[in-house]
Amino acid sequence: MKTIYRYYKDTEVSVLATKIECPYCGEEWMEDDMDEPGATYTLTCDDEINEGCGKEFEMHFDAS
Ligand SMILES: [Zn+2]
């Protein structure tokens, strides 16, 4: 079996975190993998660190 070696110089950021802001209470947090252009995501304001308001809302992501 062949072996390859990778180092830190071979790494790159593959997950883009999107800054979310709750339209109800203004709570802000980051979500990973929510960067599909034209996609609509349903989110719940239930941040584990800072307590959110628990309300659901939609987030639409666009490329520009
Ligand atoms: Zn909220």
N, CA, C, O and the ligand as a Tripos MOL2 file, in Angstrom:
@<TRIPOS>MOLECULE
protein
  257   255    65     0     0
PROTEIN
NO_CHARGES

@<TRIPOS>ATOM
      1 N           0.8370   -1.1960    0.0000 N.3       1 MET1
      2 CA          0.0000    0.0000    0.0000 C.3       1 MET1
      3 C           0.8760    1.2520    0.0000 C.2       1 MET1
      4 O           1.8340    1.3480    0.7670 O.2       1 MET1
      5 N           0.5440    2.1940   -0.8530 N.am      2 LYS2
      6 CA          1.3190    3.4320   -0.8970 C.3       2 LYS2
      7 C           0.8710    4.3910    0.1970 C.2       2 LYS2
      8 O          -0.2610    4.3350    0.6780 O.2       2 LYS2
      9 N           1.7690    5.2470    0.5630 N.am      3 THR3
     10 CA          1.4690    6.2330    1.6020 C.3       3 THR3
     11 C           1.7500    7.6320    1.0810 C.2       3 THR3
     12 O           2.7730    7.8580    0.4350 O.2       3 THR3
     13 N           0.8670    8.5580    1.3500 N.am      4 ILE4
     14 CA          1.1420    9.9590    1.0200 C.3       4 ILE4
     15 C           1.2320   10.7540    2.3030 C.2       4 ILE4
     16 O           0.6520   10.3860    3.3240 O.2       4 ILE4
     17 N           1.9680   11.8480    2.2370 N.am      5 TYR5
     18 CA          2.1330   12.7210    3.3990 C.3       5 TYR5
     19 C           1.5820   14.0990    3.0950 C.2       5 TYR5
     20 O           1.8730   14.6720    2.0450 O.2       5 TYR5
     21 N           0.8150   14.6150    3.9770 N.am      6 ARG6
     22 CA          0.2720   15.9720    3.8490 C.3       6 ARG6
     23 C           0.7030   16.7850    5.0540 C.2       6 ARG6
     24 O           0.8860   16.2570    6.1510 O.2       6 ARG6
     25 N           0.8620   18.0850    4.8250 N.am      7 TYR7
     26 CA          1.2830   18.9770    5.9030 C.3       7 TYR7
     27 C           0.3400   20.1690    5.9700 C.2       7 TYR7
     28 O          -0.5850   20.2990    5.1690 O.2       7 TYR7
     29 N           0.5880   21.0050    6.9130 N.am      8 TYR8
     30 CA         -0.2800   22.1770    7.0520 C.3       8 TYR8
     31 C          -0.3140   23.0260    5.7840 C.2       8 TYR8
     32 O          -1.3250   23.6570    5.4760 O.2       8 TYR8
     33 N           0.7920   23.0360    5.0570 N.am      9 LYS9
     34 CA          0.8050   23.8380    3.8310 C.3       9 LYS9
     35 C          -0.1270   23.2640    2.7700 C.2       9 LYS9
     36 O          -0.4630   23.9500    1.8040 O.2       9 LYS9
     37 N          -0.5420   22.0330    2.9370 N.am     10 ASP10
     38 CA         -1.4590   21.4060    1.9830 C.3      10 ASP10
     39 C          -2.9260   21.6090    2.3530 C.2      10 ASP10
     40 O          -3.8220   21.1510    1.6440 O.2      10 ASP10
     41 N          -3.1570   22.2790    3.4380 N.am     11 THR11
     42 CA         -4.5450   22.4480    3.8840 C.3      11 THR11
     43 C          -5.1290   23.7440    3.3550 C.2      11 THR11
     44 O          -4.4100   24.6900    3.0340 O.2      11 THR11
     45 N          -6.4430   23.7640    3.2750 N.am     12 GLU12
     46 CA         -7.1360   24.9970    2.9670 C.3      12 GLU12
     47 C          -8.5020   24.9590    3.6310 C.2      12 GLU12
     48 O          -9.0130   23.8980    3.9870 O.2      12 GLU12
     49 N          -9.0720   26.1280    3.7870 N.am     13 VAL13
     50 CA        -10.3760   26.2190    4.4330 C.3      13 VAL13
     51 C         -11.4300   25.7230    3.4540 C.2      13 VAL13
     52 O         -11.6050   26.3060    2.3840 O.2      13 VAL13
     53 N         -12.1250   24.6660    3.8080 N.am     14 SER14
     54 CA        -13.1250   24.1010    2.9090 C.3      14 SER14
     55 C         -14.5480   24.4060    3.3570 C.2      14 SER14
     56 O         -15.4980   24.2290    2.5940 O.2      14 SER14
     57 N         -14.6870   24.8580    4.5730 N.am     15 VAL15
     58 CA        -16.0230   25.1860    5.0780 C.3      15 VAL15
     59 C         -16.1160   26.6870    5.2680 C.2      15 VAL15
     60 O         -15.3170   27.2980    5.9770 O.2      15 VAL15
     61 N         -17.1070   27.2600    4.6190 N.am     16 LEU16
     62 CA        -17.3170   28.6910    4.7550 C.3      16 LEU16
     63 C         -18.4140   28.9290    5.7790 C.2      16 LEU16
     64 O         -19.5270   28.4200    5.6440 O.2      16 LEU16
     65 N         -18.0980   29.6870    6.7790 N.am     17 ALA17
     66 CA        -19.0970   29.9850    7.8130 C.3      17 ALA17
     67 C         -19.8260   31.2670    7.4440 C.2      17 ALA17
     68 O         -19.2110   32.2650    7.0710 O.2      17 ALA17
     69 N         -21.1320   31.2220    7.5550 N.am     18 THR18
     70 CA        -21.9590   32.3730    7.2250 C.3      18 THR18
     71 C         -22.4730   33.0230    8.5010 C.2      18 THR18
     72 O         -22.9840   32.3550    9.4000 O.2      18 THR18
     73 N         -22.3270   34.3350    8.5570 N.am     19 LYS19
     74 CA        -22.7980   35.0570    9.7370 C.3      19 LYS19
     75 C         -24.3140   35.1980    9.6730 C.2      19 LYS19
     76 O         -24.8570   35.7530    8.7180 O.2      19 LYS19
     77 N         -24.9770   34.6980   10.6840 N.am     20 ILE20
     78 CA        -26.4370   34.7270   10.7460 C.3      20 ILE20
     79 C         -26.8700   35.7730   11.7670 C.2      20 ILE20
     80 O         -26.2480   35.9340   12.8160 O.2      20 ILE20
     81 N         -27.9460   36.4760   11.4390 N.am     21 GLU21
     82 CA        -28.5290   37.3860   12.4250 C.3      21 GLU21
     83 C         -30.0270   37.1320   12.4960 C.2      21 GLU21
     84 O         -30.7260   37.2380   11.4880 O.2      21 GLU21
     85 N         -30.5120   36.8030   13.6620 N.am     22 CYS22
     86 CA        -31.9400   36.5250   13.8530 C.3      22 CYS22
     87 C         -32.7450   37.7940   13.6030 C.2      22 CYS22
     88 O         -32.4580   38.8340   14.1970 O.2      22 CYS22
     89 N         -33.7750   37.7200   12.7080 N.am     23 PRO23
     90 CA        -34.5910   38.9080   12.4180 C.3      23 PRO23
     91 C         -35.5370   39.2720   13.5500 C.2      23 PRO23
     92 O         -36.1490   40.3400   13.5340 O.2      23 PRO23
     93 N         -35.6570   38.3990   14.5210 N.am     24 TYR24
     94 CA        -36.5680   38.6660   15.6400 C.3      24 TYR24
     95 C         -35.8640   39.3400   16.8040 C.2      24 TYR24
     96 O         -36.3120   40.3710   17.3070 O.2      24 TYR24
     97 N         -34.7510   38.7410   17.2280 N.am     25 CYS25
     98 CA        -34.1150   39.2610   18.4410 C.3      25 CYS25
     99 C         -32.7130   39.8200   18.1970 C.2      25 CYS25
    100 O         -32.1130   40.4110   19.0950 O.2      25 CYS25
    101 N         -32.1780   39.6290   16.9500 N.am     26 GLY26
    102 CA        -30.8770   40.1950   16.6440 C.3      26 GLY26
    103 C         -29.6960   39.3610   17.0860 C.2      26 GLY26
    104 O         -28.5470   39.7830   16.9620 O.2      26 GLY26
    105 N         -29.9780   38.1710   17.6040 N.am     27 GLU27
    106 CA        -28.9050   37.2610   17.9990 C.3      27 GLU27
    107 C         -28.0380   36.9350   16.7850 C.2      27 GLU27
    108 O         -28.5560   36.7040   15.6930 O.2      27 GLU27
    109 N         -26.7210   36.9150   16.9780 N.am     28 GLU28
    110 CA        -25.8120   36.6180   15.8750 C.3      28 GLU28
    111 C         -25.0090   35.3720   16.1700 C.2      28 GLU28
    112 O         -24.5600   35.1560   17.2960 O.2      28 GLU28
    113 N         -24.8330   34.5500   15.1440 N.am     29 TRP29
    114 CA        -23.9600   33.3830   15.2640 C.3      29 TRP29
    115 C         -23.4810   32.9780   13.8830 C.2      29 TRP29
    116 O         -23.8780   33.5740   12.8810 O.2      29 TRP29
    117 N         -22.6260   31.9630   13.8300 N.am     30 MET30
    118 CA        -22.0780   31.4990   12.5680 C.3      30 MET30
    119 C         -22.6110   30.1040   12.2420 C.2      30 MET30
    120 O         -22.7130   29.2470   13.1200 O.2      30 MET30
    121 N         -22.9480   29.8880   10.9710 N.am     31 GLU31
    122 CA        -23.3640   28.5650   10.5170 C.3      31 GLU31
    123 C         -22.4080   28.0910    9.4250 C.2      31 GLU31
    124 O         -22.0520   28.8500    8.5240 O.2      31 GLU31
    125 N         -22.0030   26.8370    9.5170 N.am     32 ASP32
    126 CA        -21.1390   26.2590    8.4940 C.3      32 ASP32
    127 C         -21.9690   25.6910    7.3490 C.2      32 ASP32
    128 O         -23.1170   25.2890    7.5360 O.2      32 ASP32
    129 N         -21.3700   25.6670    6.1660 N.am     33 ASP33
    130 CA        -21.9850   25.0150    5.0000 C.3      33 ASP33
    131 C         -23.3500   25.5650    4.6340 C.2      33 ASP33
    132 O         -24.2330   24.8070    4.2330 O.2      33 ASP33
    133 N         -23.5350   26.8430    4.7610 N.am     34 MET34
    134 CA        -24.7820   27.4590    4.3130 C.3      34 MET34
    135 C         -24.4430   28.5470    3.3150 C.2      34 MET34
    136 O         -24.7460   29.7230    3.5190 O.2      34 MET34
    137 N         -23.8070   28.1300    2.2300 N.am     35 ASP35
    138 CA        -23.3450   29.1000    1.2390 C.3      35 ASP35
    139 C         -23.6700   28.6510   -0.1810 C.2      35 ASP35
    140 O         -22.9210   28.9390   -1.1140 O.2      35 ASP35
    141 N         -24.7750   27.9530   -0.3390 N.am     36 GLU36
    142 CA        -25.2210   27.5330   -1.6670 C.3      36 GLU36
    143 C         -25.9810   28.6890   -2.3090 C.2      36 GLU36
    144 O         -27.0360   29.0800   -1.8090 O.2      36 GLU36
    145 N         -25.4550   29.2550   -3.4300 N.am     37 PRO37
    146 CA        -26.1270   30.4060   -4.0360 C.3      37 PRO37
    147 C         -27.5590   30.0810   -4.4390 C.2      37 PRO37
    148 O         -27.8110   29.0700   -5.0940 O.2      37 PRO37
    149 N         -28.4710   30.9190   -4.0570 N.am     38 GLY38
    150 CA        -29.8670   30.7360   -4.4030 C.3      38 GLY38
    151 C         -30.6260   29.8370   -3.4490 C.2      38 GLY38
    152 O         -31.8300   29.6420   -3.6100 O.2      38 GLY38
    153 N         -29.9480   29.2930   -2.4690 N.am     39 ALA39
    154 CA        -30.6050   28.3750   -1.5470 C.3      39 ALA39
    155 C         -31.2940   29.1220   -0.4160 C.2      39 ALA39
    156 O         -30.8750   30.2080   -0.0130 O.2      39 ALA39
    157 N         -32.3550   28.5160    0.0810 N.am     40 THR40
    158 CA        -33.0380   29.0590    1.2460 C.3      40 THR40
    159 C         -32.9130   28.0630    2.3870 C.2      40 THR40
    160 O         -33.2490   26.8890    2.2350 O.2      40 THR40
    161 N         -32.4380   28.5230    3.5070 N.am     41 TYR41
    162 CA        -32.2590   27.6590    4.6620 C.3      41 TYR41
    163 C         -33.2480   28.0570    5.7520 C.2      41 TYR41
    164 O         -33.5230   29.2360    5.9750 O.2      41 TYR41
    165 N         -33.7600   27.0550    6.4070 N.am     42 THR42
    166 CA        -34.6260   27.3190    7.5570 C.3      42 THR42
    167 C         -33.7930   27.1930    8.8190 C.2      42 THR42
    168 O         -33.1860   26.1530    9.0760 O.2      42 THR42
    169 N         -33.7700   28.2490    9.5920 N.am     43 LEU43
    170 CA        -32.9470   28.2770   10.7920 C.3      43 LEU43
    171 C         -33.8030   28.4950   12.0210 C.2      43 LEU43
    172 O         -34.8780   29.0910   11.9580 O.2      43 LEU43
    173 N         -33.3150   28.0130   13.1110 N.am     44 THR44
    174 CA        -33.9750   28.2520   14.3850 C.3      44 THR44
    175 C         -33.0050   29.0110   15.2830 C.2      44 THR44
    176 O         -31.8380   28.6430   15.4110 O.2      44 THR44
    177 N         -33.5000   30.0580   15.8910 N.am     45 CYS45
    178 CA        -32.6640   30.8710   16.7650 C.3      45 CYS45
    179 C         -32.5390   30.1740   18.1210 C.2      45 CYS45
    180 O         -33.2580   30.4820   19.0720 O.2      45 CYS45
    181 N         -31.6080   29.2340   18.1740 N.am     46 ASP46
    182 CA        -31.4430   28.4900   19.4230 C.3      46 ASP46
    183 C         -29.9540   28.2750   19.6930 C.2      46 ASP46
    184 O         -29.5190   27.1780   20.0430 O.2      46 ASP46
    185 N         -29.2040   29.3290   19.5240 N.am     47 ASP47
    186 CA        -27.7770   29.2810   19.7420 C.3      47 ASP47
    187 C         -27.4420   28.6740   21.1110 C.2      47 ASP47
    188 O         -28.0190   29.0360   22.1360 O.2      47 ASP47
    189 N         -26.4980   27.7480   21.0840 N.am     48 GLU48
    190 CA        -26.2000   27.0160   22.3140 C.3      48 GLU48
    191 C         -25.4360   27.8550   23.3340 C.2      48 GLU48
    192 O         -25.5900   27.6690   24.5410 O.2      48 GLU48
    193 N         -24.6350   28.7520   22.8540 N.am     49 ILE49
    194 CA        -23.8180   29.5430   23.7710 C.3      49 ILE49
    195 C         -24.6300   30.6980   24.3350 C.2      49 ILE49
    196 O         -24.8210   30.8140   25.5460 O.2      49 ILE49
    197 N         -25.1050   31.5520   23.4310 N.am     50 ASN50
    198 CA        -25.9880   32.6330   23.8600 C.3      50 ASN50
    199 C         -27.4070   32.1710   23.6010 C.2      50 ASN50
    200 O         -27.7040   31.7070   22.5000 O.2      50 ASN50
    201 N         -28.2610   32.2770   24.5440 N.am     51 GLU51
    202 CA        -29.6150   31.7860   24.3650 C.3      51 GLU51
    203 C         -30.3780   32.6180   23.3630 C.2      51 GLU51
    204 O         -30.5020   33.8330   23.5120 O.2      51 GLU51
    205 N         -30.8960   31.9490   22.3250 N.am     52 GLY52
    206 CA        -31.6970   32.6420   21.3260 C.3      52 GLY52
    207 C         -33.1600   32.6670   21.7270 C.2      52 GLY52
    208 O         -33.5320   32.1900   22.7990 O.2      52 GLY52
    209 N         -33.9990   33.2380   20.8400 N.am     53 CYS53
    210 CA        -35.4170   33.3780   21.1540 C.3      53 CYS53
    211 C         -36.2210   32.1470   20.7650 C.2      53 CYS53
    212 O         -37.3960   32.0450   21.1180 O.2      53 CYS53
    213 N         -35.6040   31.1990   20.0360 N.am     54 GLY54
    214 CA        -36.2780   29.9540   19.6890 C.3      54 GLY54
    215 C         -37.1700   30.0480   18.4620 C.2      54 GLY54
    216 O         -37.7950   29.0590   18.0800 O.2      54 GLY54
    217 N         -37.2420   31.2320   17.8320 N.am     55 LYS55
    218 CA        -38.1160   31.3930   16.6680 C.3      55 LYS55
    219 C         -37.4450   30.8690   15.3990 C.2      55 LYS55
    220 O         -36.2210   30.9060   15.2670 O.2      55 LYS55
    221 N         -38.2780   30.3760   14.4580 N.am     56 GLU56
    222 CA        -37.7770   29.9060   13.1720 C.3      56 GLU56
    223 C         -37.8450   31.0330   12.1510 C.2      56 GLU56
    224 O         -38.7640   31.8520   12.1730 O.2      56 GLU56
    225 N         -36.8710   31.0640   11.2660 N.am     57 PHE57
    226 CA        -36.8980   32.0260   10.1700 C.3      57 PHE57
    227 C         -36.1400   31.4530    9.0000 C.2      57 PHE57
    228 O         -35.3810   30.4940    9.1440 O.2      57 PHE57
    229 N         -36.3500   32.0540    7.8180 N.am     58 GLU58
    230 CA        -35.6640   31.5880    6.6260 C.3      58 GLU58
    231 C         -34.4920   32.4930    6.3080 C.2      58 GLU58
    232 O         -34.5580   33.7070    6.5000 O.2      58 GLU58
    233 N         -33.4250   31.8930    5.8230 N.am     59 MET59
    234 CA        -32.2560   32.6590    5.3920 C.3      59 MET59
    235 C         -32.0200   32.3190    3.9370 C.2      59 MET59
    236 O         -31.8230   31.1560    3.5840 O.2      59 MET59
    237 N         -32.0410   33.3440    3.0880 N.am     60 HIS60
    238 CA        -31.7780   33.1500    1.6700 C.3      60 HIS60
    239 C         -30.3540   33.5640    1.3790 C.2      60 HIS60
    240 O         -29.9250   34.6610    1.7350 O.2      60 HIS60
    241 N         -29.6220   32.6690    0.7240 N.am     61 PHE61
    242 CA        -28.2310   32.9780    0.4010 C.3      61 PHE61
    243 C         -28.0960   33.2560   -1.0940 C.2      61 PHE61
    244 O         -28.5710   32.4780   -1.9210 O.2      61 PHE61
    245 N         -27.4530   34.3580   -1.4340 N.am     62 ASP62
    246 CA        -27.1680   34.6690   -2.8250 C.3      62 ASP62
    247 C         -25.6930   34.9070   -3.0150 C.2      62 ASP62
    248 O         -24.9740   35.2210   -2.0660 O.2      62 ASP62
    249 N         -25.2450   34.7560   -4.2440 N.am     63 ALA63
    250 CA        -23.8300   34.8520   -4.5360 C.3      63 ALA63
    251 C         -23.3060   36.2740   -4.4090 C.2      63 ALA63
    252 O         -22.1150   36.4770   -4.1740 O.2      63 ALA63
    253 N         -24.1850   37.2640   -4.5630 N.am     64 SER64
    254 CA        -23.7140   38.6400   -4.4810 C.3      64 SER64
    255 C         -24.4950   39.4430   -3.4560 C.2      64 SER64
    256 O         -24.2220   40.6280   -3.2620 O.2      64 SER64
    257 ZN        -33.8240   35.1940   17.9020 Zn       65 ZN65
@<TRIPOS>BOND
     1     1     2 1
     2     2     3 1
     3     3     4 2
     4     3     5 am
     5     5     6 1
     6     6     7 1
     7     7     8 2
     8     7     9 am
     9     9    10 1
    10    10    11 1
    11    11    12 2
    12    11    13 am
    13    13    14 1
    14    14    15 1
    15    15    16 2
    16    15    17 am
    17    17    18 1
    18    18    19 1
    19    19    20 2
    20    19    21 am
    21    21    22 1
    22    22    23 1
    23    23    24 2
    24    23    25 am
    25    25    26 1
    26    26    27 1
    27    27    28 2
    28    27    29 am
    29    29    30 1
    30    30    31 1
    31    31    32 2
    32    31    33 am
    33    33    34 1
    34    34    35 1
    35    35    36 2
    36    35    37 am
    37    37    38 1
    38    38    39 1
    39    39    40 2
    40    39    41 am
    41    41    42 1
    42    42    43 1
    43    43    44 2
    44    43    45 am
    45    45    46 1
    46    46    47 1
    47    47    48 2
    48    47    49 am
    49    49    50 1
    50    50    51 1
    51    51    52 2
    52    51    53 am
    53    53    54 1
    54    54    55 1
    55    55    56 2
    56    55    57 am
    57    57    58 1
    58    58    59 1
    59    59    60 2
    60    59    61 am
    61    61    62 1
    62    62    63 1
    63    63    64 2
    64    63    65 am
    65    65    66 1
    66    66    67 1
    67    67    68 2
    68    67    69 am
    69    69    70 1
    70    70    71 1
    71    71    72 2
    72    71    73 am
    73    73    74 1
    74    74    75 1
    75    75    76 2
    76    75    77 am
    77    77    78 1
    78    78    79 1
    79    79    80 2
    80    79    81 am
    81    81    82 1
    82    82    83 1
    83    83    84 2
    84    83    85 am
    85    85    86 1
    86    86    87 1
    87    87    88 2
    88    87    89 am
    89    89    90 1
    90    90    91 1
    91    91    92 2
    92    91    93 am
    93    93    94 1
    94    94    95 1
    95    95    96 2
    96    95    97 am
    97    97    98 1
    98    98    99 1
    99    99   100 2
   100    99   101 am
   101   101   102 1
   102   102   103 1
   103   103   104 2
   104   103   105 am
   105   105   106 1
   106   106   107 1
   107   107   108 2
   108   107   109 am
   109   109   110 1
   110   110   111 1
   111   111   112 2
   112   111   113 am
   113   113   114 1
   114   114   115 1
   115   115   116 2
   116   115   117 am
   117   117   118 1
   118   118   119 1
   119   119   120 2
   120   119   121 am
   121   121   122 1
   122   122   123 1
   123   123   124 2
   124   123   125 am
   125   125   126 1
   126   126   127 1
   127   127   128 2
   128   127   129 am
   129   129   130 1
   130   130   131 1
   131   131   132 2
   132   131   133 am
   133   133   134 1
   134   134   135 1
   135   135   136 2
   136   135   137 am
   137   137   138 1
   138   138   139 1
   139   139   140 2
   140   139   141 am
   141   141   142 1
   142   142   143 1
   143   143   144 2
   144   143   145 am
   145   145   146 1
   146   146   147 1
   147   147   148 2
   148   147   149 am
   149   149   150 1
   150   150   151 1
   151   151   152 2
   152   151   153 am
   153   153   154 1
   154   154   155 1
   155   155   156 2
   156   155   157 am
   157   157   158 1
   158   158   159 1
   159   159   160 2
   160   159   161 am
   161   161   162 1
   162   162   163 1
   163   163   164 2
   164   163   165 am
   165   165   166 1
   166   166   167 1
   167   167   168 2
   168   167   169 am
   169   169   170 1
   170   170   171 1
   171   171   172 2
   172   171   173 am
   173   173   174 1
   174   174   175 1
   175   175   176 2
   176   175   177 am
   177   177   178 1
   178   178   179 1
   179   179   180 2
   180   179   181 am
   181   181   182 1
   182   182   183 1
   183   183   184 2
   184   183   185 am
   185   185   186 1
   186   186   187 1
   187   187   188 2
   188   187   189 am
   189   189   190 1
   190   190   191 1
   191   191   192 2
   192   191   193 am
   193   193   194 1
   194   194   195 1
   195   195   196 2
   196   195   197 am
   197   197   198 1
   198   198   199 1
   199   199   200 2
   200   199   201 am
   201   201   202 1
   202   202   203 1
   203   203   204 2
   204   203   205 am
   205   205   206 1
   206   206   207 1
   207   207   208 2
   208   207   209 am
   209   209   210 1
   210   210   211 1
   211   211   212 2
   212   211   213 am
   213   213   214 1
   214   214   215 1
   215   215   216 2
   216   215   217 am
   217   217   218 1
   218   218   219 1
   219   219   220 2
   220   219   221 am
   221   221   222 1
   222   222   223 1
   223   223   224 2
   224   223   225 am
   225   225   226 1
   226   226   227 1
   227   227   228 2
   228   227   229 am
   229   229   230 1
   230   230   231 1
   231   231   232 2
   232   231   233 am
   233   233   234 1
   234   234   235 1
   235   235   236 2
   236   235   237 am
   237   237   238 1
   238   238   239 1
   239   239   240 2
   240   239   241 am
   241   241   242 1
   242   242   243 1
   243   243   244 2
   244   243   245 am
   245   245   246 1
   246   246   247 1
   247   247   248 2
   248   247   249 am
   249   249   250 1
   250   250   251 1
   251   251   252 2
   252   251   253 am
   253   253   254 1
   254   254   255 1
   255   255   256 2
@<TRIPOS>SUBSTRUCTURE
     1 MET1         2 RESIDUE 1 A MET
     2 LYS2         6 RESIDUE 1 A LYS
     3 THR3        10 RESIDUE 1 A THR
     4 ILE4        14 RESIDUE 1 A ILE
     5 TYR5        18 RESIDUE 1 A TYR
     6 ARG6        22 RESIDUE 1 A ARG
     7 TYR7        26 RESIDUE 1 A TYR
     8 TYR8        30 RESIDUE 1 A TYR
     9 LYS9        34 RESIDUE 1 A LYS
    10 ASP10       38 RESIDUE 1 A ASP
    11 THR11       42 RESIDUE 1 A THR
    12 GLU12       46 RESIDUE 1 A GLU
    13 VAL13       50 RESIDUE 1 A VAL
    14 SER14       54 RESIDUE 1 A SER
    15 VAL15       58 RESIDUE 1 A VAL
    16 LEU16       62 RESIDUE 1 A LEU
    17 ALA17       66 RESIDUE 1 A ALA
    18 THR18       70 RESIDUE 1 A THR
    19 LYS19       74 RESIDUE 1 A LYS
    20 ILE20       78 RESIDUE 1 A ILE
    21 GLU21       82 RESIDUE 1 A GLU
    22 CYS22       86 RESIDUE 1 A CYS
    23 PRO23       90 RESIDUE 1 A PRO
    24 TYR24       94 RESIDUE 1 A TYR
    25 CYS25       98 RESIDUE 1 A CYS
    26 GLY26      102 RESIDUE 1 A GLY
    27 GLU27      106 RESIDUE 1 A GLU
    28 GLU28      110 RESIDUE 1 A GLU
    29 TRP29      114 RESIDUE 1 A TRP
    30 MET30      118 RESIDUE 1 A MET
    31 GLU31      122 RESIDUE 1 A GLU
    32 ASP32      126 RESIDUE 1 A ASP
    33 ASP33      130 RESIDUE 1 A ASP
    34 MET34      134 RESIDUE 1 A MET
    35 ASP35      138 RESIDUE 1 A ASP
    36 GLU36      142 RESIDUE 1 A GLU
    37 PRO37      146 RESIDUE 1 A PRO
    38 GLY38      150 RESIDUE 1 A GLY
    39 ALA39      154 RESIDUE 1 A ALA
    40 THR40      158 RESIDUE 1 A THR
    41 TYR41      162 RESIDUE 1 A TYR
    42 THR42      166 RESIDUE 1 A THR
    43 LEU43      170 RESIDUE 1 A LEU
    44 THR44      174 RESIDUE 1 A THR
    45 CYS45      178 RESIDUE 1 A CYS
    46 ASP46      182 RESIDUE 1 A ASP
    47 ASP47      186 RESIDUE 1 A ASP
    48 GLU48      190 RESIDUE 1 A GLU
    49 ILE49      194 RESIDUE 1 A ILE
    50 ASN50      198 RESIDUE 1 A ASN
    51 GLU51      202 RESIDUE 1 A GLU
    52 GLY52      206 RESIDUE 1 A GLY
    53 CYS53      210 RESIDUE 1 A CYS
    54 GLY54      214 RESIDUE 1 A GLY
    55 LYS55      218 RESIDUE 1 A LYS
    56 GLU56      222 RESIDUE 1 A GLU
    57 PHE57      226 RESIDUE 1 A PHE
    58 GLU58      230 RESIDUE 1 A GLU
    59 MET59      234 RESIDUE 1 A MET
    60 HIS60      238 RESIDUE 1 A HIS
    61 PHE61      242 RESIDUE 1 A PHE
    62 ASP62      246 RESIDUE 1 A ASP
    63 ALA63      250 RESIDUE 1 A ALA
    64 SER64      254 RESIDUE 1 A SER
    65 ZN65       257 GROUP 0 **** ****
